[in-house]
């Protein structure tokens, strides 16, 4: 298999005593072009203006679209509040597990907000230099389950009702893999799995409800020769080994302890 571009350029940079630079400045980039978060995330042309401005200002090695953890939850019908200049918020609602059979029939890859992001990735491929890697975000399987159930309910089920949470995570990974496929087809060279809610899990629960499912994303990315990154917020030092076992190419961590 051809060496993944992420590893190739990382090795090259390290041999020269340099680091790969990937500034996560999407929301500040919105201000650079005088747009709004809402407008940029729903209009791929506006979104590209933001990304181009970041590229011109910072000259990064890797660029992502704006981060939005509500995309997949919105695509399966969860109520989402979208304000002009704030991150979208998924409203906590009661969820009946019996609804899963209906939700499984949704072709999420045709959701309008999801399509806005895949179209943005297409434009990144066309308009950004080849020297800049094109990344894309997806919500992690446990975090998406938490957005469907409510984070507190998901955490409780990880201990007291593991069978039901597994059933929901089976659903969420199926949604995420459809999105991953669309992003890769659109030109993404790296997929970053955002799993912030999983930081509250212990290592065993993390393996059951996150890492085991993220491994499926990694396996799919491997088939397509695409890099996969695993992101956890907060102090993730108790989870790092399990994150590595998922088979990712890189970790994204934000705690000093880790």
Rosetta blueprint (number, residue, H / E / L):
1 X L
2 X L
3 X L
4 X L
5 X H
6 X H
7 X H
8 X H
9 X H
10 X H
11 X H
12 X H
13 X H
14 X H
15 X H
16 X L
17 X L
18 X L
19 X L
20 X L
21 X L
22 X L
23 X L
24 X L
25 X L
26 X H
27 X H
28 X H
29 X H
30 X H
31 X H
32 X H
33 X L
34 X L
35 X L
36 X L
37 X H
38 X H
39 X H
40 X H
41 X H
42 X H
43 X L
44 X H
45 X H
46 X H
47 X H
48 X H
49 X H
50 X H
51 X H
52 X H
53 X H
54 X H
55 X H
56 X H
57 X H
58 X H
59 X L
60 X L
61 X L
62 X E
63 X E
64 X L
65 X L
66 X L
67 X L
68 X L
69 X L
70 X L
71 X H
72 X H
73 X H
74 X H
75 X H
76 X L
77 X L
78 X L
79 X L
80 X E
81 X E
82 X L
83 X L
84 X L
85 X L
86 X L
87 X L
88 X L
89 X E
90 X E
91 X L
92 X L
93 X L
94 X L
95 X L
96 X L
97 X H
98 X H
99 X H
100 X H
101 X H
102 X H
103 X H
104 X L
105 X L
106 X L
107 X L
108 X H
109 X H
110 X H
111 X L
112 X H
113 X H
114 X H
115 X H
116 X H
117 X H
118 X H
119 X H
120 X H
121 X H
122 X H
123 X H
124 X H
125 X H
126 X H
127 X H
128 X L
129 X L
130 X L
131 X L
132 X L
133 X E
134 X E
135 X E
136 X E
137 X E
138 X E
139 X E
140 X L
141 X H
142 X H
143 X H
144 X H
145 X H
146 X H
147 X H
148 X H
149 X H
150 X L
151 X H
152 X H
153 X H
154 X H
155 X H
156 X H
157 X H
158 X H
159 X H
160 X H
161 X L
162 X H
163 X H
164 X H
165 X H
166 X H
167 X H
168 X H
169 X H
170 X H
171 X H
172 X H
173 X H
174 X H
175 X H
176 X H
177 X H
178 X H
179 X H
180 X H
181 X H
182 X H
183 X H
184 X H
185 X H
186 X H
187 X L
188 X L
189 X L
190 X E
191 X E
192 X E
193 X E
194 X E
195 X L
196 X H
197 X H
198 X H
199 X H
200 X H
201 X L
202 X L
203 X H
204 X H
205 X H
206 X H
207 X H
208 X H
209 X H
210 X H
211 X H
212 X H
213 X H
214 X H
215 X H
216 X H
217 X H
218 X H
219 X H
220 X H
221 X H
222 X H
223 X H
224 X L
225 X L
226 X L
227 X E
228 X E
229 X E
230 X E
231 X E
232 X E
233 X L
234 X L
235 X L
236 X L
237 X L
238 X L
239 X L
240 X H
241 X H
242 X H
243 X H
244 X H
245 X H
246 X L
247 X L
248 X L
249 X L
250 X E
251 X E
252 X E
253 X E
254 X L
255 X L
256 X L
257 X L
258 X L
